[in-house]
Amino acid sequence: SDAAVIVSKAVVLLILIFYAIFALIVVRQVDLMSKTLITKVSPIVKAASILHAGFAIGLVILTWGIL
């Protein structure tokens, strides 16, 4: 029972870490897109991707503290 709880916590944390890595990759791709295709909404999309990455990283840190 104890081992199952530890494994489930580790799996949740690992999934969130992968999600944060994905969010950082999205930030990189949006940055490349903004340099290639310059539009009026580029800064808004870039800001949204940075906020998303910050949220994902914050979620990992919060979960680390809770678990």
Backbone as JSON, one array per atom type, in Angstrom:
{
  "sequence": "SDAAVIVSKAVVLLILIFYAIFALIVVRQVDLMSKTLITKVSPIVKAASILHAGFAIGLVILTWGIL",
  "N": [[0.83, -1.19, 0.0], [1.9, 1.25, 0.85], [3.98, 1.44, -1.0], [2.53, 1.66, -3.37], [1.35, 4.16, -3.1], [3.6, 5.83, -3.08], [4.64, 5.28, -5.62], [2.5, 6.23, -7.21], [2.53, 8.96, -6.58], [5.04, 9.63, -7.61], [4.6, 9.12, -10.3], [2.62, 11.02, -10.94], [4.06, 13.38, -10.49], [6.08, 13.07, -12.42], [4.58, 13.13, -14.8], [3.66, 15.78, -14.68], [6.1, 17.11, -14.86], [6.89, 16.4, -17.46], [4.83, 17.74, -18.78], [5.49, 20.4, -18.18], [7.91, 20.6, -19.54], [6.94, 20.29, -22.14], [5.44, 22.66, -22.28], [7.51, 24.55, -22.22], [8.71, 23.94, -24.65], [6.66, 24.74, -26.33], [6.77, 27.5, -25.89], [9.24, 28.05, -27.11], [8.66, 27.33, -29.77], [6.62, 29.16, -30.38], [8.07, 31.5, -30.2], [9.87, 31.17, -32.36], [7.96, 31.13, -34.4], [6.94, 33.7, -34.17], [9.1, 35.22, -35.0], [9.28, 34.45, -37.63], [6.73, 34.79, -38.82], [5.34, 37.72, -38.76], [2.88, 39.3, -37.08], [0.02, 41.21, -35.86], [-1.0, 39.96, -33.61], [1.03, 38.48, -32.59], [2.66, 39.3, -30.27], [0.75, 38.9, -28.25], [0.16, 36.17, -28.37], [2.68, 35.21, -27.78], [3.02, 36.16, -25.16], [0.94, 34.74, -23.93], [1.88, 32.13, -24.21], [4.16, 32.23, -22.62], [3.01, 32.77, -20.12], [1.57, 30.41, -19.84], [3.66, 28.52, -19.69], [4.86, 29.39, -17.32], [2.77, 28.88, -15.54], [2.67, 26.07, -15.76], [5.21, 25.32, -14.77], [5.02, 26.39, -12.21], [2.98, 24.77, -11.26], [4.28, 22.31, -11.13], [6.15, 22.88, -9.11], [4.42, 23.49, -6.98], [3.09, 21.04, -6.69], [5.24, 19.39, -6.04], [5.8, 20.43, -3.52], [3.44, 19.78, -2.15], [3.24, 16.98, -2.4]],
  "CA": [[0.0, 0.0, 0.0], [2.83, 2.38, 0.9], [4.7, 1.49, -2.27], [1.6, 2.14, -4.4], [1.2, 5.61, -2.91], [4.85, 6.45, -3.51], [4.71, 5.17, -7.08], [1.51, 7.11, -7.81], [3.04, 10.33, -6.43], [6.14, 9.79, -8.56], [4.02, 9.16, -11.66], [1.97, 12.33, -11.09], [5.12, 14.38, -10.62], [6.74, 12.85, -13.71], [3.67, 13.64, -15.84], [3.68, 17.23, -14.62], [7.4, 17.56, -15.37], [6.8, 16.31, -18.92], [3.94, 18.82, -19.21], [6.25, 21.65, -18.1], [8.86, 20.56, -20.67], [6.12, 20.57, -23.32], [5.11, 24.09, -22.26], [8.71, 25.28, -22.62], [8.87, 23.73, -26.09], [5.66, 25.6, -26.96], [7.32, 28.86, -25.85], [10.28, 28.12, -28.14], [8.02, 27.29, -31.09], [5.92, 30.43, -30.57], [9.12, 32.49, -30.46], [10.3, 30.97, -33.74], [6.84, 31.54, -35.26], [6.83, 35.16, -34.13], [10.18, 35.78, -35.81], [9.04, 34.11, -39.03], [5.46, 35.35, -39.27], [5.12, 38.88, -37.9], [1.5, 39.79, -37.13], [-0.36, 42.05, -34.72], [-1.31, 39.15, -32.44], [2.23, 37.75, -32.16], [3.02, 39.53, -28.85], [-0.27, 38.34, -27.36], [0.37, 34.72, -28.36], [3.95, 34.99, -27.07], [2.74, 36.37, -23.73], [0.11, 33.63, -23.47], [2.72, 30.93, -24.1], [5.03, 32.41, -21.45], [2.16, 32.57, -18.94], [1.27, 28.98, -19.78], [4.86, 27.85, -19.19], [4.98, 29.75, -15.91], [1.75, 28.12, -14.81], [3.07, 24.66, -15.73], [6.35, 25.19, -13.85], [4.46, 26.63, -10.88], [2.22, 23.57, -10.88], [5.27, 21.29, -10.73], [6.71, 23.29, -7.81], [3.35, 23.33, -5.99], [2.87, 19.6, -6.49], [6.42, 18.91, -5.32], [5.62, 20.82, -2.13], [2.31, 19.08, -1.57], [3.53, 15.53, -2.31]],
  "C": [[0.87, 1.26, 0.0], [3.56, 2.55, -0.42], [3.81, 2.03, -3.38], [1.41, 3.65, -4.31], [2.44, 6.34, -3.41], [4.98, 6.42, -5.03], [3.71, 6.11, -7.74], [1.93, 8.58, -7.7], [4.15, 10.6, -7.44], [5.62, 9.9, -9.99], [3.36, 10.51, -11.91], [3.01, 13.41, -11.3], [5.83, 14.27, -11.97], [5.88, 13.38, -14.85], [3.68, 15.16, -15.86], [5.0, 17.8, -15.12], [7.42, 17.49, -16.9], [5.91, 17.42, -19.48], [4.67, 20.16, -19.2], [7.27, 21.72, -19.24], [8.12, 20.87, -21.97], [5.79, 22.06, -23.41], [6.31, 24.94, -22.66], [8.99, 25.11, -24.11], [7.86, 24.6, -26.86], [6.16, 27.05, -26.99], [8.38, 29.03, -26.95], [9.66, 28.16, -29.53], [7.28, 28.6, -31.38], [6.93, 31.54, -30.86], [9.61, 32.38, -31.9], [9.21, 31.42, -34.72], [6.74, 33.06, -35.33], [7.92, 35.82, -34.96], [9.95, 35.55, -37.3], [7.81, 34.83, -39.57], [5.08, 36.49, -38.33], [3.68, 39.39, -38.12], [1.22, 40.65, -35.9], [-0.6, 41.23, -33.45], [-0.1, 38.38, -31.92], [2.62, 38.02, -30.71], [2.02, 38.92, -27.87], [-0.09, 36.83, -27.25], [1.65, 34.39, -27.59], [3.74, 35.14, -25.56], [1.91, 35.22, -23.16], [0.94, 32.36, -23.3], [3.65, 31.03, -22.9], [4.23, 32.22, -20.16], [1.83, 31.1, -18.75], [2.45, 28.2, -19.22], [5.08, 28.15, -17.7], [3.99, 29.01, -15.04], [2.16, 26.65, -14.67], [4.22, 24.43, -14.75], [5.89, 25.42, -12.41], [3.68, 25.44, -10.36], [3.16, 22.45, -10.44], [5.81, 21.62, -9.34], [5.67, 23.1, -6.7], [3.11, 21.86, -5.67], [4.03, 18.98, -5.72], [6.28, 19.23, -3.83], [4.51, 20.06, -1.45], [2.63, 17.59, -1.37], [4.73, 15.32, -1.43]]
}
